[in-house]
Amino acid sequence: EFFHSAPRPYRRGVVCYGGRTMTVKQKTQRAVWLLGIAALVLVWCSKSSPLYAFNDWMDANIFFTMGKSMLRGRVLYRDVFDHKGPVLYLLYGLAACVDNTGFGGVLLLETAAFAAFLWLGLRSAEAICGRALHPAWTALPAAAIAASRAFSHGGSAEELLLPLLAAALFGAVSTLRASRPMPLRRVVLHGFLAGCALWLKYTVLGFYLVWAVLLAVLYLRHGWRGPLGRAIGAYLGGMALATLPWVVYFGVQGALGDWFTCYFYDNIFLYKGEGGGAAALAQHLWWAVRDALPAAVLLALFLLWAALRQPAAAGAVAALAAGLAFTSLMGGYLVYYGLVLSVFAPLGLVPLTFLVEKCKAPAAAKRLAPAAAVALALVWCVTRSPNRALRWRTADSMPQRRFARQIDGASLLNYGTLDGGFYTAAGVLPPCRYFCVTNMPLDDQWAEQNALLAGGAVDYVVALTGDLGTAFPRYAVVDQCSCDGGEGLLTWYLYKRQA
């Protein structure tokens, strides 16, 4: 049936799934649906899509430059500087192997991650409602997330965290409904994924702390003290497995100090927001709801439904959301920080599908409801994405593409600001550790960049100021281009070293 899967008897080749059974063919069809939905919403909403001439978001281009540098032999944090986690840079480096001067590989990465998130979110919804749902329903949370302000430009660390968080959420809700401890191999897997999240962006650790506490309480309530001890060891072992490759990578390069100083010390003690406290958290939470409103509505709908029907599930999800919000939103706030809270959006399918099933509508109309969800999602993405005005731009309108033709593989420095995407478009590696100026208050960034220009060490410079020639007379403006990437009009200047 189109609305939900009918029960089938267990037989060889069929796996037990959400209280029902599913054949390999059905699982394949489901995967195709979810990949298709992920591709559909991302092609319209992510600036990594071919509908956009270039993803000029500075954060994504920093990730790209760090990842390419890593895969070409430079050591993260020691030779190239940024303050996100090494897993993020590895993913972007692998994407660069597909497309070195554009975001085709990043779009594939986003699509795979988003499809995995939808699959796990759907399974969580099915575990709670006790029946298999048609995958077309996931188009609703997919569109709600991808067309929100929190989704931002596409390719954020928060977006790539969604499948990791969704895996933990599914593990939690399925274990809460089970009458036996989680298998140890699955505990190891969850520990490994938590370790990957730690080394991607550690601000989601509040979610995993609450997750561990919930499972521990469940084990103790059932008297599973022996399994609890083994589960703790297995979970920590999984996290160690995710950490060990990075210990080896940085240890062999003699860069363990650079890793911990940049990723933990600088982030905790140098990268400060507006201040902490309950008032700041409440304000940031309100902004996160505002910037991801459709997804927040889906979560609220689920919590209202579950509070009446499954209070334990409502309490567990609320606790996980609180833990995630606490560590993700307590410091500063940027529009994409709250995207991680969208991990709960697929749970809104539980009350929605119950409402459709219970409503007094013709059976044919109910069967078409998931198809209507896909159509609605498409319309929503096309018309509501914050990036919609940036579609269909020409390559010549983008300073990154325009300047890349002139740079033509020569040495380049992105001066005085975040990475504008010129290293990416030109296909070149940066000339120094501080290849751009981040929002970390580190004077070394300016000192290194100024020394390079004073010595005429690079062929080209891109900057957001047109008067660099005053301080560095060896460089003269040879081109300029203005472009609005969605955050206001910027004018980029291209400087060339004079003979």
Secondary structure, 3 states (H helix, E strand, C coil): CCCECCCCCCCCCEEEECCEEEEHHHHHHHHHHHHHHHHHHHHHHCCCCCCCCCCCCHHHHHHHHHHHHHHCCCCECCCECCCCCHHHHHHHHHHHHHCCCCCHHHHHHHHHHHHHHHHHHHHHHHHHHCCCECHHHHHHHHHHHHCCHHHCCCCCHHHHHHHHHHHHHHHHHHHHHCCCCCCHHHHHHHHHHHHHHHCCCHHHHHHHHHHHHHHHHHHHHCCCHHHHHHHHHHHHHHHHHHHHHHHHHHHHCCCHHHHHHHHHHHHHHHCCCCCCCHHHHHHHHHHHHHHCHHHHHHHHHHHHHHHHHCHHHHHHHHHHHHHHHHHHHCCCCCCCHHHHHHHHHHHHHHHHHHHHHHCCCCHHHHHCHHHHHHHHHHHHHHHHCCCHHHCCCCHHHCHHHHHHHHHCCCCEEECCCCCCCHHHHHCCCCCCCCCCCCCCCCHHHHHHHHHHHHCCCCCEEEECCCCHHHHCCCEEEEEEEEEECCCCEEEEEEEEECC
